[in-house]
Amino acid sequence: MESAPAGEVGYHAQWSLRENPKFMSQLVTPQQVLEVLRPVQDPELRKSLVELNMIRHIQVAPGRVSFQLVLTTPACPLRQLIEEDCRRAVLQLPGIDQVDIVTTAETPQQKSLPQRQSVPGVRNIVAIASGKGGVGKSTVAVNVAVALAQTGARVGLLDADIYGPNDPLMLGVAQKQVVVANSPQGEVLTPVETYGVKLVSMAFLVTPAQPIIWRGPMLNGVIRQFLYQVQWGELDYLLVDLPPGTGDAQLTLAQAVPIAGAVIVTTPQTVALADARRGLEMFRQLGVPVLGVVENMSYFIPPDAPEKRYAIFGSGGGTQLAQSLGVPLLGQIPLELPVCAGGDGGTPVVVAHPELASAVALREVAGRIAARVSVLAMTSA
């Protein structure tokens, strides 16, 4: 039998591979998958997913590649975009026509700070603050906590407004009580869990009508107790709902624990913005990163005309504040009647009416907070 010229054999071999993509895919290696994924970046961190070790457990089969994508937070707002970028990159490999991605998350640990005692098991502590009362700070804190828990994150909420604790009412557990147990470290509290959020509040320890008439040292003591003598377990985020202003509670928190960042809640009103600026500058002076500004009650949406918007408290104030101070605007939350009803009735709007504009905005705020925490933790590691 006459043998074919060497060049002709090479030509037929190449043609055979192109016509048989499944055979060709067997030539694809995990290393090749990593190489095509290397240009894909985390949009927040602006670094390669491969360099960040976010691509793991690559498996290659005829015509198919599967791998694990490990995000830095379960609440990643850009999850779908990252998955699409990964899938598009891998489909460039010859013979690959199916890409299976299993997406998980590992929340980074906020770095420790000198003379600050971390809370065991808690990866990130986030302060939710406001310069003045009446801006809906607790509404934001409660809904953000529940929204984070809905993504699969492990979340705790510490109601640090000792004089006016409202979080249990807003979460529908005002009649509950924390369990006090003895341990080698002394008395330990077991938080109340609802909507996937572990909650501790002074409201669980006093009667509803009982006023808290304390000076600063006693307030400092109970906040430290809520931090260190509570069985928080493993948490990705511990949100601390602070009282309004720039007083003892803020100082105690900033001096006791390493804080991943602070969120400032305001309304568009000029007087609220002035106080919000003071609150923001306070955290900066204490060395606490500011994650951004949330503008609450940005506009009113009437229930009988959901297409209309009424800027009853002014407009653009939160944007101007964020721009002037060089921090992100994390979101603008509209005022809707179900938000108020949910707070009074104990069912947060992100649970009761997840389709409403306010609920959508609150979930977006939760995602942006989580993303900012991850960025700060990863860049400071």
C-alpha positions, 0 to 999 in steps of 0.5 A: 500500500502506497503511503501518503506524503507527510504533509497530506497526513498532517492535513487529514489529521487536522481536518479530523480534529476539527470535524470531531470536537468531542475528541478535540475537547479531550486535549483541553486541560485544566491549565488551559481552562485557567489560562482562558479564565485569567483575563476575567476579572472581579469587577469590584476588586479589578483583579483576575479571578484566577489570581484571586483563587476564585476558580477551583475544582476544574473538571474537563469531559468531552465537550464540557468543562465544569468548575467552582466559582468562589465569590467573596460574598453570597450577596455579590450584586455582580454574580450573574455578570461574572458567571457570564464572563466566565462562561463566555471565556471557556466557550472559546476553547475548541470543542467545548460547548457546555460550561457548568459553573457551581457558584459558592462564596467565602466571605473574607475576614476583616483584618484585626487592628491593634488594641481592638478585640475581635468577636469570635466567629464574626468575620465582619462588623458593619456599623449602620449609623445616622447623624440624626434620628428619624431618617429610617436608619433602623428600617435600613438596618433591619431590611439590609440584615434580612436581605443579606440573610436571604442570599445565604449569608450568616447575619447577626444584628446588634441593636445598639440603640440602648435607649430606644431599641426598636429592632425586635418590634420591626422584626416581629419578635418584640415578645421574645426573650434572650436565653441567659446561660452560664459559661466559664466566661460568665453569663452568655446570651443566646440571640433570638433568630428570625428571618435568618438573622440573629438578633440581640437588643436591650428590648429583650431584657426590659419591659416594653414601657421601662425607660433606660436611665443610664449614664455613659459607663453603663451603656458602654458596658452593655454594648460590650456585653452584646459584643462579647457575651453573646453566642453569635456563632459563625457570622459573615456579617454582624450589623450594628444598628447604632443610635443617632448622633456621635456619642458614647455608643459610637465611641465604644464600638469603634474603640472595642472592635475592628469595624469593617466599615460604617454606613451613613443613612440620611434623607435628602433634607438639608438638616439631615445632610448636615448631621450625616456629614458630622457622623461620617467625619466622626468615623473617619477621625476614629479610623473606621472606613466609610462604606458609603451613604444611603439616601432614605425616603428619596421620593414618595411613591403613592400606592394608587399611582405607582408610576409617580414620584414625589420628592417631598423631602427634596432631591439629590442631597445624598448624591451631593453628600457622597460626592463632596466627601468622596464616598459611594452612594450605596442607594436611594430608597423610596418611601412607600407605605408598606415599608412603614407598615412592615416596620410596625407589623414586624415583617420587613418589606424585603419579605412582605413585598419583595417586588416593591421599588423600596424592597428592590432598592434595599436588596441592592444596598445590601449587595453593595455593602457586602461588595464594599466590605469584600473589597476593603478586606481583600485589599487590606489583607 
